Amino acid sequence: MKIYPIVLVIWSVLLFSYHSYHSHRTVMLTKEVTTTLRVVLVGNVLLATLAFLLPLRQLSRTWFILFVTLSALFLVMEKIAIRIGARYVRAKGLNYRTVLIVGTGRRAIDVARVIENHNYWGYKILGFVSDGHRLSNGWARFRVYGTVPDLRTLLESGEFPEIVDEIVFAVTRKKLDEMKQLFILCEELGIRARVAMNFFQNRVARIEIEELEGIPFLTFTTTPSNETQLAAKRLLDVGVSLLLLTLATPIIVLAAIAIKLTSPGSVLFKQERIGLNGRIFTLYKFRTMIENASQRREEVNHLNQMTGPVFKAAADPRVTTVGRILRKFSLDELPQLWNVLRGDMSLVGPRPPIPEEVRSYHRWHRRRLSMKPGLTCLWQISGRNNVDFDRWMKLDLQYIDNWSPSLDLKILLRTIPAVLSGRGAS
């Protein structure tokens, strides 16, 4: 089987999902290089997986090392060369876009400052249009082209020293309502119009624009929303879960027999947990405690090693002998692969809490429920019982705010030694 068509498909899908085919005028080079390296890393992991599953085993480790190195090197060199070329062209007075800023208050100055601080974007400030505020002295070098009522005449007559490529409306929400006709005018003249939304003081949420049947929506989201990447995450969940369940079948059978022979009660432990955005689902684990463990919880509360509304005890007397072995290597969590296949959970994500814990959450803790819970997470590979409750919650939020397929891959790879060494014990 030819490998290069497969490489072409994988790289094309990944570059598309990471927005690498979009205009990168406003993207920092360091971010673009980081994204490129992520594409190379994830792409080569997928390629190695396919090479194992398909008849591609003629590919040697040397081939993979060379391919990773050269693909990363050439892609990064391409990004750098494009940046150097763009700067050279813009220095010649080409390939830049002129921007007219409507507004002269704080919001307008914030926009102008951002544009000036990022000269590699290739934007040139043509000037301002006054919305009634006085332009601060530091920006007096720019021309003010009259007031907002004058803008229609100026645009229709073309009385600007240069062509206007874009207009940024940086005014208050109240004044935006008065400019409806100006937006229609920009549409008729083919001028790109932007609205600076810096009147919303959100700290974490990203702003996205969506359109539903012609109705534009301004969306504030704190969770990943790239549908291609999320689809890839789900495919990885299903594929790896099926593979692990198949490979672990002998261990699952032996564990079930050992539990049944050594203590009375069900083989599986079922418990209500809180999933995505507060949905309740049934979580499955191998039973590692005596049958009436939940009724004897009060007897062991003094052994709790965790702060906050969770209970974790390394020396819990309710745990059976077989249960300790299963917990030491996280084998008790194998049945949760069924939860992953059902879609209740993901391979990587915040651990699913019980309803009683969620009822005790502070408001900022609840954001961890905005992403599907997982088998493993940053907390799982960061010491578990050695991490206090608030730090645990912050690690989950850190995961949500920085999620990417490569971060999932990194956590999964770090989970393997944690499990094998017994550091993954509950």
N, C-alpha and C positions, 0 to 999 in steps of 0.2 A: 504493500500500500504506500502511495506517495505521501510524504509528510508535509510538503510545502503548501498544498492547497488547504490542509487542516490548519497550518500555522496562519495562513492568510485569513481564514474565517475567524479563528480565535482572536487574533490581534485586531481585526476590523470591529468585531463585536465589543471588545474591551475598550478600544479607543473611542467608539461611539458612546458607550455607557459612561465613560469618564469625560464626556464633552470635549474630546480632543479635536473634533472637527469643527467646533465653533470658533468664532473670532476671539483671539486671545489678546486683543489690543489692551484690555484692562487687567490682564492676569500677570502677576509677578513671575519673573523667570524662575525663582526658587520653587514656587508652587507648581509651575508647569513641569519642572524637572522632577519634583517629588511624585507628581501624578504619573509621569512617564515611567519612573522606576517601579511604581506600584503595578502599572500595566504589565511591565516585563516580568515582575515577580509572580503575579497571579497567572499570567499567560503561561509561564513555564511550569507552574504547578499543575495547571489543567493539562498541558501538553504531556507532562510526565505521567499523569494519571491515565490519559488516553493511550500512551505508549505501553503502559502496563496491561490495560484491558484489551487493546486491539493488537493485531499482529505487527507491532512496530518495535519489537524488542531488539532489533539490530542497532538501535540508537544507543550509543555508549555514554557513559558518564562524561567522558572527555567532550563528546559532541554537545551535550547539554551545557557544560561549563563554558565552552567557546560560544555557543549560541546565546546564552544569557549575557555574557560579557559584551559580545559584539552588537547584539540588538540594543542593549542599554546604551552603549557608547555611541552608536550611529544615530539613534533617536534623540539623545541629548544634544549631540553635535548639530543635528538638524534644527532643533529649537534655538540653540545659541546663534547659528548662522542666520536664521530668519530674523532674530532680534537685531543683530549687527546690521544686516541689510536694511531693515526698517528704519533704524536710527540714521543710517547714512542717507537714505532717500529723504527722510524728513528734514535733515539738515540742509538739503538742497531746496527746501520749500515745497516738497511734494508729500503726498500720502498723509495729510493731516486733516482734521475736521474742525470747522469753526463752530463755536458755541456761543449763543446769546443767552444770558441769564436774566430771567424776568424776576425782579425782586432786588432790593438793596438792603434788606435787614440781616439779622443774624443767620438765618437759614441760607440766604444767598451767599453770604461770605463763607460759610462752612463749605458749600459746594465749590466755590471758586478756589478755596484753599486746597481742597482735595485734588482738584484738577492741576493746580500749579505744582503740588508736591509729587505728582506722578507724570513727569514730562514724557516718559516713555509711552504713555497712552497715545500720544499724537493728537491731543486736543489743544486748540488755541482759543482762548477767551476773546471774543470779539468786543464785548462790553456788557453793560447792564441796562435794564429798563426799570425805572423807579416805580416802586409800589407805595410811595409816600414816606419811606424811611430815608434818612440821610446816610449816604455811603461813607463809611469810616475812612479816616485819612490814609491809612495804609493801602487803600485800594483806589486812591484818587487818580492814579496813572491810567486807569481804564475810563473810557468814555461812557457817559450815561446818555442813552438815546431817548430822551423824553420820559414820559410816563406811560402807564399801561394803556390809557385811551388812545395814545399816539401809535401804538404798535401795529394796529391794522393798516393805517396809512403808510407806515414805514415799510411793512412787508409787501404791500401791494405795489408801491412805487419803486421798491428796490433801492431805497436810499441808504445803503450800507456800503462801506469801503470794500467789503468782501462778501462773497456768497455766504448766506446763513445755512449751515448744514443741519444744526440741531438747536432747539430752544429748550432750556431747562426752566420750568416754573418752580421757583423756590420761594413760595409765599405761604401765608397762613391758610388753614382749611377754609375759613370764612371767605377769604378773597378768591379761593379757587372756584367757589360757586359763581362768582361774578365774571369768570373768564371762559365760560362755556363756548361762546362764539369764537374765541381765539383758538381753541382746540380744533373746531370745525374748519377754521381758516387754514391752520397748519396742515390739516388733512387734505384740503383742496389744493394747496400749493406744493404738496409733496415734501414738506419739511418734517423731520422727525421731532416729535414733542415728548419730553420727559417731565415727570412730576417728582420733585424731591420729597420723599416721605419722611424726612427727619423730624416731623412733629410727633412721631411715636417714639417714646423712650423705652423700647423693649431691650432687655439685657441679653437674652439668649436666643429668642425666637428669630428665625430667618423670615424675610418677607418674600413671598412668591406671588406672581400674577397668574391667574387661571381664567379661562373663559369657558362658560357653560351655556351653550345655545345662544351665543352672542352677548351674554351678560358677563362683564369682567368682574372678577373677584380678587380682592387683595387678601392674601392668605398669610397668616402668621403661624409658622410651624417650628417645633423644636426637634422633630424626628426626621429621619432620612425619608426622602420622597422620590428618589431616582428609581423609577419603576423597573428599568432594566437591571440595575444592581440588586434590587429587592427580589426580582424574579430569579436572578442567579443565586441569591442566598437561599431561596426556597428549593431550587434544584439541587444545590449542595446538601441541604438538609435531608431531602428525600434520598438522594443517591448514597450519601455516607451512612445514613440510618439503615437502609436496606443492606448495605455491605457489612456494617458492624453486627447487625442482627444475624446475618448469615454466618459470619465468622465466629460469633460468640454463642452459637446454638449449643455446642457441648457444655460450655460454662453455665449457660442458663439452665440446662437440664440438671447438671450436677448441683447447682445452687438450690434449685427447687427441691431436689431429693433431700439434700442435707437439711434444709429448713424443716421439711415435713417430718423427717426422722428424729430430729433433735428437740423439737418443741411443739406443743399443741397449737393449733390455729391455722389460719390461712397462709398460703405461701406468699401471696401478694398483699401489700399494704396499700390501701386506697385512701386518699385524703383530698378534700376540697382545697383547691388553691386558686389564687387570683392571677389571671392572665392579662392579655392585652387590654388596656384601658378599663380594667376592672371586671372583665368577664370571668365567670367562675367555671372551672373545669375540674375533672377528676384526674389527679396525678397518681401514677402507678410506680411503686418501688417494691423490691423484695423486702419482706418483713424481717427486721433485724432486732426487734424487741419482743418481750413477752406479750402474750395475747391481750392482757388488760393494762397495757402500758399507759394509755391515755387517762385511765381512772386513777392511776398512781402518780400523776404529774406533781401534785402538791407535795409529795414526799421528797422530791428531788429538786425543788426550786432553789434550795440553798447551794446547789452545785453549779448553777448557771455561770458560765464564764464570759457571757456577752453583756454589753450594755444595751439599752433600748428594749423594744418590745419583742425580742427574739430569745429563744432558749437554745443554748449549745453547751453540752457538758461532755468532756472527754472521758470521764469516769462514771458514766451513767449506769447504775446497777441494773436498769431494766433491759440493757442490751444483752442478747444471748451470745454464747461463744461463737457460733457460726456467724452471727450478726457482726461481731467485731472484725472478723476476717473480711467479710463482704464490705464493710465500711472502710476498712483500712485501704483497700484498693478501689473504692468507689464502685464495686460490682453491684451493690444494692440499687444503683441508679440505672442499670441496663434496661429495665422495663420502660423507662422514660423515653427510650427510642420510639416506642409505640406512640407516645404523646407527640413526638416530633413528626412522625408520619401522619398523624391525624391533623396536624396543623395547630395544636394547642401550644406547642413550644417550638423553639429553634435549637440548633446545636449550640449557638452562642447567644447569650442575652442575660439580662438580670435574672437571678434565681427567683422562682415564683413563691411569693409569701402566702401564709394562711390568712383567712379573713380577719382573725383576731389581731394579727400584727398590723394589718392595714388600718384597722379602726383606731390604732394608737399612733399612726403616722402624723408628723407635722406636715404642714401644707407642702413644703418644698420636697419632702420625701416622695410624694405621690407621682411626681413626674417620671420616676423610674418605671411606672406601670405603662408608660406611653410607647414602649417597645415590647415585642413578644418575648416572654421569658425563655431562658435557655438552660441547657445542661451544664454549661460552664461559662465563666465570666471573668472579668478582671479580679474580682474578689476571690474567686476560686483559686487563682494562681498567685495571689498576693499574700497568702498566709492564713486565710480563713479566720480561724478562731483567734488569731493574733491581731486581727483588725477590728477596731471598735465599730459600733453600729453606724455612727455618722460618717466615718471614713468609708465604710462599706457603701452607704448610699451615694457618697460623692464619687466613688469609683464607678458605680452604675451610671450616674449622670455623665461622667467623663466618657464612658463608652458610647452613650447615646449621642453626645455632642460631636464625637470624633469618628463615628462609625464609617467603615468602608469594608469592602470584601477583603482587603489585605489585613485589616485589623482583626477580622474574624479568623483569618488564616493564622495570624501570629498567635492569637489566644489558643487556638486548637493545637498548634505545635507545642506551645508551652504547657498545655494541659497534659500531654503524654508523659513527660518525665515526672510531673507532679503526681500523677496517678500511679505510675510504676514504682516510685519511691515511697509511696504510702502517705505523701504529704496531702493527698486529696481526701484524707479521711474526714468524716463528718464530725 
